[in-house]
Amino acid sequence: MSALLDSYADVAGADVVQHLRQLAAPLRGLKIVNINSTRAGGGVAEILHKLVPLMQALELDVRWEVITGGGAFYQCTKAMHNALQGQPAPLSEALLRAYEQTNADNAETLAPVLRDADVVFIHDPQPAALLRYLGERKGKWIWRCHIDASHPQRSVWRYLREFIADYDASVFSLADFARPLPHPVYLVPPSIDPLSEKNRDLPAWQVTEACHRHQVDSERPLMLQVSRFDRFKDPLGVIAAYRLARQFMPALQLVLAGGSADDDPEGAAVLEEVHAAAAGDDDIKVLLLPSDAHLTINALQRAGQFVLQKSLREGFGLTVTEAMWKGKPVIGGDTGGIRLQVINHHTGFLVSTPEGAALRVRYLHQRGDIAAEMGAKAREFVRENFLITRQLRDYLTLVTSVLHAREGRLELS
């Protein structure tokens, strides 16, 4: 397992890997459990697939468990997700009962694991109520919110807060997202794994082959957005921007590539809307990819001259990080975690409308020299701030802090 850590030295630096070993040494053997609602689809599952083995390589006893539920549960948690991002989402008593009962059932099933853990990370709203129904516990519980909760619907946040207040700490991606809570709140931005299939270097032939396989002309300019088919990702706005950009770039193509998540019941309806908006234009390719299509996404991001993430709300936007790592200046929605990554006019452009996105496409098309310079800045910005070694360092520091919360700290009453 040590070889796994050593493989990151060439990318992140040998000193970074050595620092991780030093931070982990006092925590060796610690039992840590992560709980979320899906193993496939979305940034949370993607991060855990990489973070858990790295923590195990540091000799921590780390597990990843997934809660299960029925249709009413996922309908409720999707509405909660939307409400935390500011979209009105009234929740019926029946849906809330389904949410609470599902958490109670999963608490009973997972009790042997959860009660024995030294630290439990609960990811997002879906399993947030587990602690309430667990009863006796040994370890510290941390709620990890990956969502832009800067302007939540008040009634939904009040409801969730009743469960979250019982935790020992909470973690948000940005300061703007953090909510007042009666325990310590930490800030840890997400990250990408530079050595994964989705982010490692690819030979040119593999990029060309992926384009041909999906009927994309590798000789013509390509506009790309990779994301789940979710209204907050604004795929219809991307199509509108493409049609505006086509007025000055007739050869332009658009690819909307994404997948579905097991815990997102709205995905099929959004995909149907996208297909309807793209109908009749052979230069728009809508690709519903499986959760393991990492090499395809990697190739498409390398092929795209104009990479968009035109989100209306965004917790962080790992697809932005991925594209920047590949040397692409990203045209991103002026919202949430995208602002943390896209430094306007330096690593990409922030936009609020389809018209603004189309203008930035035109600018990058006309100024290839500036596009290349911005892309180089974007890659270095990710290297310094958003690789998984940095997130692992932050989590090790966070765990140490939570376990020794009152040691060496002066409490003022």
Disulfide bonds with the S-S distance in Angstrom:
none
